[in-house]
Amino acid sequence: MIEIKGVCKRFGSNEVLRNINFTVKPGETVAIVGESGCGKTVLLKHVLGLLIPDEGKVMVDGTDINTERRHLYDVRKRFGMVFQSSALFDSITVMENVVIGLKEHRHGMPIKEMEEIGREKLKLVGLSSQSYALKPQELSGGMKKRVAIARALSMDPEYIIYDEPTTGLDPILADKMNNLILHLKEKLKKTTIMVTHDLLSAFKVADRIAMLAEGRIVFDGSPEEAIEADNSYMREFIKSSFFQQVENSKKA
């Protein structure tokens, strides 16, 4: 379980997070939505211990990761992170990208065993053996995202975090990515946080949606509750997201 308790964060005079209280239950998929600059990434960095709150606590399985920072390295190994930009290493192959965490943390594991895990994860995200020896620059944007997910899964994490997984994809590829995330959710049952400004992704994938605005969580509920909510922030976000999706479809 991940628990955010009264977290506040300021950068100079800019108060980015204001008394955030938020829980992700075991096996749950939660989407954190909001406009650009609302604090989604800052909140994500607190979950990973990359930022320390000015006030409040971040608890992972009952441990405050900021008072027990000597254990933070072990805590982070329980997270699989899928970066917005995919963050693949250009100088090595797809397979080498996927198993890089195993090489770093599973000392003594035979390379054949690592590659077997790599093949299993790449197959899980829908990539064939023809891609394994390619370099990232030889991949499409959608394939890069899939490799990034395979890498995140290679260490069999307890938690998966997606940072804007559909950014840079056209509507068709974005929907395929949503279907993949949904498939992995149903198959692996991992506790998952997805940060996104794509409300269609949130509605399709998440069990719960939390909306950030003005540094606060202004809505927290199911996708069905989000659609029916009498909440000015959520209603405006749904409206603007709908028109943005229409414009993107026209461009595609």
Buried (B, 14 or more C-beta within 10 A) or exposed (E): BBBBBEBBBBEEEEBBBBBBEBBBEEEBBBBBBBBEEBBBBBBBBBBBBEBEBEBBBBBBEEBBBBEEEEBBEEBBBBBBBBBBEBBBEEEBBBBBBBBBBBEEEBEEEEEEEBBEBBBEBBEBBBBEEEBBEBBBEEBEEBBBBBBBBBBBBBBEBBBBBBBBBBBBBBBEBBBBBBEBBBEBBEEBEBBBBBBBBBBBBBBBBBBBBBBBBEBBBBBBBBBEBBBEBEBEBBBEBBEEBEEBBEEBEEEE
